[in-house]
Amino acid sequence: MPPSAECCSWFTRNKKTWIYPPGGILLAARKILLISPQPFFQWRGSPIRVRFNILALAGAGCSVDLLTLPVGKGQKIEGVRIIRVGNPFRVQNIPIGPSLHKAVFDLLILAKGVQLVLRNRYDVIHGIEETGIIAIMLSRLSGARAIFEKHSDPGSYRNGFFRNLILTVYRWVETLSVRYADAVICTGKGLVRQARRVGAGTPVYHIFDIPSSLVDARAKNIARLRNLLRRGEDEVLLTYVGSFAAYQGLELLLAAIPLVVARCPQARFLIIGGSRSEIADCRQRLREKGVDLAVSFLGKRAPDRLPNYLAASDILLSTRLSGVNTPLKLLDYLKAGRSIVATDVEANRLILDEETAQFAAPDAQALARAMITLIEDGGRRERFGAAGRKLYESRYTFREYARRLAVCYASLPDQTGGDHGSIAR
């Protein structure tokens, strides 16, 4: 279909080509500076979401410059240029949460960003997390529009005086980012509420997370993994995916495992994620409790390999303790079509309910009881799995993600006051 009259007027002024991206949104092909303060690419929440942003925008005909850290695996995406700042610390990894290293890298990103906006004419500058304020500063310098994308609740990372001090400053900076951006993107309902409380009228868009991989599990791979991971036909596989950060609740799971194994010796736990040192520490603690043989640590797995592991499992675990953003792994769990045990906290409740998960209070005894319930009830597992898959198919697909992102971009006024695009009729 042809663009609307409003779209045609913007097209005439800017002399650009209209693109029909997934979801039926008309966007004018434009130049975007996307700023990410996380390693790219790396297997964790924010970098995965940044990759989806890039894929959606590039697929809509946009030219994207990604300004990011000097850490991460290289990616080649048509229409995307990856620009990395220097690495004065020679670091190989950046942990989740605030740190002195990240603060210095943010300054380097700001300096590089100034160079880029002086050399390029960007239509939109899109900043992730703490680089939202950098995006706003650069937009004021260049005349571009600014988007701030909020992925997390700073309160989730509170741990020690130094971190708490940094987080206090970050909350203040985040408030400024919300108030002065042209649009704010949030990943969960709780984050949307936070942004709207301080936003002073800034448009806030809820663009929920989607599964970390666009790849579907394959039957032959599922069968192979089940044979590989189980020691006997009667074993039930319970899988945890995620980092070992305190708010993820892995400590809670480690405390519950001996209780489960004592009642259900057929339980076998798989833990995906963690560094070598973190895994070694957990293994030693489980060994001291006499249950180390019931747990396999698989380390990190690339997002495109994860669907097969999840589909090969019987029960998937989300032991989150705090935060108001949706755990990314829950979307992978729903897509896998397997039953879920989740702690009864706000983060898990954002997308799960009693139809899609077995909830447990965030303590070891309650978590163990929930896992035992599903281990002993195969029919209940099947019902939860089917309901979860249905929820994924109805809402949490890449097509819907791209559509919502395009709506946000299309709503931004250009420098002359018009819109950058509109919904196709």
C-alpha positions in Angstrom: 0.0 0.0 0.0 1.2 3.6 -0.6 2.2 5.7 2.4 -0.3 8.0 4.1 -0.4 11.7 3.2 1.5 12.4 6.4 4.2 9.9 5.4 4.4 11.3 1.9 5.0 14.8 3.3 7.9 13.6 5.4 9.2 11.6 2.4 9.1 14.7 0.2 11.0 16.8 2.7 13.7 14.2 3.4 14.0 12.6 0.0 14.4 9.1 1.5 13.0 5.7 0.6 10.1 4.2 2.4 10.5 0.8 3.8 7.9 -1.7 5.0 9.3 -3.4 8.0 7.7 -6.4 9.8 4.5 -5.4 11.6 3.1 -3.0 8.9 5.0 0.1 10.0 6.3 2.6 7.5 9.7 4.0 8.3 11.9 6.4 6.4 15.3 4.9 5.9 17.5 6.9 8.2 20.8 7.0 10.0 20.8 5.9 13.6 23.4 5.9 16.4 22.7 3.1 18.8 24.8 3.3 22.0 25.2 0.2 24.3 27.3 0.1 27.5 27.4 -3.7 27.5 29.7 -6.1 25.7 28.5 -6.8 22.1 28.0 -9.5 21.4 27.7 -11.6 24.6 25.2 -14.1 25.8 23.2 -12.1 28.3 20.1 -10.0 28.4 21.0 -6.5 27.3 23.4 -7.5 24.4 20.8 -9.9 23.1 18.1 -7.2 23.1 20.5 -4.8 21.4 21.0 -7.4 18.7 17.3 -7.6 18.2 17.1 -3.8 18.0 19.8 -3.8 15.3 18.1 -6.6 13.3 14.7 -4.9 13.4 16.1 -1.4 12.5 18.4 -2.8 9.7 15.5 -4.9 8.5 13.4 -1.7 8.2 16.1 -0.1 5.9 17.9 2.0 8.5 21.6 2.5 8.6 22.8 1.8 12.1 26.1 2.7 13.8 26.5 0.7 17.1 28.8 2.5 19.6 29.8 0.0 22.3 32.5 -1.5 24.5 35.8 -3.1 23.3 34.6 -6.4 24.7 32.4 -9.0 23.0 32.2 -11.3 20.0 32.1 -9.6 16.6 28.9 -9.7 14.6 28.4 -9.0 10.9 24.9 -7.6 10.1 24.1 -5.9 6.8 23.6 -2.1 7.2 25.3 -2.1 10.6 28.7 -0.6 11.6 30.1 -1.6 15.0 32.3 1.0 16.5 34.2 0.2 19.7 35.9 2.5 22.2 39.5 1.8 23.4 40.4 -0.6 26.1 42.8 1.1 28.5 42.2 -1.6 31.2 42.8 -4.5 28.8 39.7 -6.2 30.3 38.3 -9.3 28.7 34.8 -9.1 30.3 32.5 -6.6 32.0 30.4 -8.0 34.9 26.7 -7.1 35.2 26.0 -4.0 37.3 27.9 -0.8 38.1 31.7 -0.7 38.4 34.6 1.7 38.1 35.6 0.2 34.8 32.1 0.8 33.4 32.2 4.5 34.6 35.4 5.0 32.7 34.1 3.3 29.6 31.0 5.5 29.7 33.3 8.6 29.5 35.1 7.0 26.5 31.8 6.4 24.9 30.8 10.0 25.4 34.1 11.2 23.8 33.7 8.9 20.8 30.1 9.9 20.5 31.0 13.5 20.2 33.4 12.6 17.3 30.7 10.6 15.6 28.0 13.3 15.7 30.4 15.9 14.4 31.2 13.7 11.4 27.8 12.1 10.7 24.3 13.4 10.5 22.2 11.1 12.6 18.4 11.3 12.7 18.0 9.3 16.0 20.4 8.6 18.8 19.3 5.7 20.9 21.0 5.1 24.3 20.7 1.9 26.3 20.7 2.1 30.2 23.3 4.6 31.5 24.1 5.8 28.0 20.6 7.2 27.7 21.9 10.5 29.2 24.8 10.4 26.7 22.3 10.0 23.8 20.4 13.0 25.1 23.6 15.1 25.3 24.7 14.1 21.8 21.2 14.8 20.4 21.3 18.3 21.8 24.7 18.8 20.1 23.6 17.4 16.8 19.9 18.2 16.5 18.9 14.5 16.4 16.1 12.9 18.4 16.9 10.9 21.5 15.6 7.6 22.7 16.4 6.2 26.2 16.0 2.5 26.6 15.6 1.2 30.2 16.4 -2.5 30.8 16.7 -2.8 34.6 15.8 -1.5 38.0 18.9 -0.1 39.7 17.7 -1.4 43.0 18.3 -5.0 41.8 22.0 -4.5 42.0 22.3 -3.1 45.5 25.2 -4.8 47.2 27.8 -2.9 49.3 28.5 0.8 50.1 30.4 1.6 46.9 27.8 0.1 44.6 25.0 1.7 46.5 26.7 5.1 46.1 27.1 4.6 42.4 23.4 3.5 42.1 22.2 6.5 43.9 23.9 8.7 41.3 22.6 6.5 38.5 19.0 6.9 39.7 19.4 10.6 39.5 21.0 10.4 36.0 18.2 8.0 34.9 15.5 10.4 36.0 17.1 13.1 33.9 17.3 10.7 31.0 13.6 9.9 31.2 12.6 13.5 31.5 14.6 14.9 28.6 14.4 12.0 26.1 12.1 12.3 23.1 10.8 8.8 23.9 11.5 6.1 26.5 11.5 2.3 25.9 11.0 0.0 28.8 11.3 -3.8 28.8 8.7 -4.6 31.5 5.5 -3.2 33.1 7.4 -2.4 36.4 9.9 -0.3 34.5 7.2 1.4 32.6 5.6 2.5 35.9 9.0 3.7 37.2 9.6 5.8 34.1 6.1 7.3 34.1 6.4 8.4 37.7 9.3 10.6 36.8 8.8 11.2 33.1 6.9 14.5 33.2 5.0 13.6 30.0 7.7 11.9 28.0 6.2 9.1 25.8 7.0 5.7 27.3 6.8 2.6 25.2 6.5 -0.9 26.6 8.5 -3.2 24.2 8.7 -6.5 26.0 11.6 -8.9 25.7 11.4 -11.9 23.4 13.2 -15.2 23.4 17.0 -14.8 23.1 17.1 -16.9 19.9 15.1 -16.9 16.7 16.1 -20.5 16.2 13.6 -23.3 16.9 14.5 -26.6 18.6 14.8 -29.6 16.4 13.4 -33.0 17.3 16.6 -34.9 16.6 18.7 -32.6 18.7 16.2 -32.8 21.6 16.4 -36.6 21.5 20.2 -36.6 21.4 20.5 -34.2 24.3 18.0 -36.1 26.5 20.0 -39.3 25.9 23.2 -37.5 26.7 22.1 -35.6 29.8 20.1 -38.3 31.6 21.6 -41.3 33.3 18.4 -43.3 33.2 15.0 -43.2 31.4 13.2 -42.3 34.6 15.2 -39.2 35.3 13.5 -35.8 35.3 15.6 -32.9 34.0 15.3 -29.6 35.8 17.2 -26.7 34.1 18.3 -23.3 35.4 19.5 -20.7 32.9 21.2 -17.4 33.8 24.0 -15.6 35.5 25.1 -16.2 39.1 24.3 -12.6 40.2 22.7 -12.5 43.6 19.3 -11.2 42.4 18.9 -14.3 40.2 18.4 -16.5 43.2 20.9 -19.3 42.4 21.8 -19.5 46.1 18.2 -20.3 46.8 18.2 -23.1 44.2 21.4 -24.6 45.6 19.8 -24.7 49.1 16.7 -26.4 47.7 18.5 -29.1 45.7 19.3 -31.4 48.6 15.7 -31.3 49.7 14.5 -32.3 46.3 17.0 -35.1 45.8 16.1 -36.6 49.2 12.5 -37.0 48.1 13.0 -37.5 44.3 16.3 -39.3 43.5 15.3 -39.3 39.9 15.7 -35.5 39.8 18.7 -34.3 37.7 19.6 -30.6 37.7 21.2 -28.7 34.8 22.7 -25.3 35.3 23.5 -23.2 32.3 25.6 -20.1 32.8 28.3 -18.9 35.1 32.1 -18.5 34.9 34.6 -21.2 35.6 35.3 -19.9 39.1 31.7 -19.5 39.9 31.0 -23.0 38.8 33.9 -24.4 40.8 32.6 -22.7 43.9 29.1 -24.1 43.5 30.3 -27.6 42.8 32.4 -27.6 46.0 29.4 -26.5 48.1 27.1 -29.2 46.5 29.9 -31.8 47.1 29.9 -30.8 50.8 26.1 -31.5 50.9 26.5 -34.8 49.1 24.4 -33.9 46.1 27.0 -32.9 43.5 26.3 -36.0 41.3 22.7 -34.8 40.8 23.8 -31.5 39.2 25.6 -30.9 35.9 27.1 -27.5 35.2 27.1 -26.9 31.4 28.6 -23.4 31.5 27.5 -20.8 29.0 25.6 -21.8 25.9 25.1 -19.6 22.8 21.6 -18.4 22.4 21.1 -20.3 19.2 22.0 -23.6 21.0 19.8 -22.9 24.0 16.4 -23.9 22.5 17.5 -27.5 22.2 18.6 -27.7 25.8 15.4 -26.2 27.1 13.2 -28.4 24.9 15.1 -31.4 26.2 14.3 -30.5 29.8 11.2 -31.4 31.7 11.1 -28.5 34.2 12.6 -25.0 33.7 13.5 -22.8 36.8 13.3 -19.1 37.4 14.5 -18.3 40.9 14.6 -14.5 40.6 14.6 -12.8 44.0 14.2 -9.1 43.2 13.7 -6.6 40.4 10.8 -5.3 38.4 12.0 -6.3 34.9 11.0 -9.6 33.2 13.8 -12.2 33.3 14.7 -12.8 29.7 15.0 -16.5 30.3 11.2 -16.7 30.9 10.6 -15.9 27.2 12.9 -18.8 26.2 11.1 -21.0 28.6 7.7 -20.2 27.2 8.9 -20.8 23.7 10.3 -24.2 24.7 6.8 -25.3 25.7 8.1 -26.9 29.0 6.7 -26.5 32.5 8.1 -23.7 34.7 8.8 -23.4 38.4 9.1 -19.7 39.4 9.6 -17.8 42.6 6.5 -15.8 43.5 8.0 -12.3 42.9 7.0 -9.3 40.8 9.5 -9.9 38.1 8.2 -13.4 37.4 4.6 -12.4 37.8 4.9 -9.8 35.0 4.3 -12.5 32.4 3.5 -15.7 34.3 0.4 -16.7 36.2 -1.1 -19.9 37.7 -2.0 -21.1 34.2 1.6 -21.1 33.0 3.8 -21.8 36.1 4.1 -23.5 39.4 4.9 -20.7 41.9 6.9 -20.9 45.1 7.6 -18.5 47.9 11.3 -17.4 47.6 12.6 -19.8 50.3 14.3 -23.1 50.0 11.5 -25.2 51.5 8.8 -23.7 49.3 10.9 -23.9 46.1 11.7 -27.6 46.8 8.0 -28.4 47.3 7.1 -26.7 44.0 9.8 -28.7 42.1 8.7 -32.0 43.8 5.1 -31.3 42.8 6.0 -31.1 39.1 8.5 -34.0 39.2 5.7 -36.2 40.5 3.0 -35.0 38.2 3.7 -35.4 34.5 0.2 -34.3 33.4 0.6 -31.0 35.3 3.9 -30.5 33.5 2.3 -31.0 30.1 -0.5 -28.5 30.9 1.9 -25.8 32.0 4.1 -26.4 28.9 1.3 -26.1 26.5 -0.1 -23.0 28.1 3.3 -21.3 28.0 3.9 -22.1 24.3 0.5 -20.7 23.5 1.3 -17.5 25.3 4.6 -17.1 23.4 2.9 -17.6 20.1 0.3 -15.0 20.8 2.6 -12.2 22.0 6.3 -12.7 22.4 7.5 -13.1 18.8 10.2 -11.1 16.9 7.5 -9.8 14.5 5.6 -8.2 17.4 8.9 -6.9 18.8 9.9 -5.2 15.5 6.4 -3.8 15.1 6.5 -2.1 18.6 10.0 -0.7 18.0 8.8 0.7 14.7 5.8 2.4 16.3 8.2 4.1 18.7 10.5 5.3 15.9 7.6 6.3 13.7 6.2 8.5 16.5 9.3 10.7 16.8 9.0 14.1 15.3 11.7 15.1 12.8 13.7 18.3 13.1 11.0 20.1 11.2 8.2 18.9 13.4 6.7 16.1 11.3 6.7 12.4 12.1 9.4 9.9 11.0 6.8 7.4 9.9 3.3 6.0 10.5 1.4 2.8 10.7 0.6 1.4 7.3 -3.1 1.3 6.5 
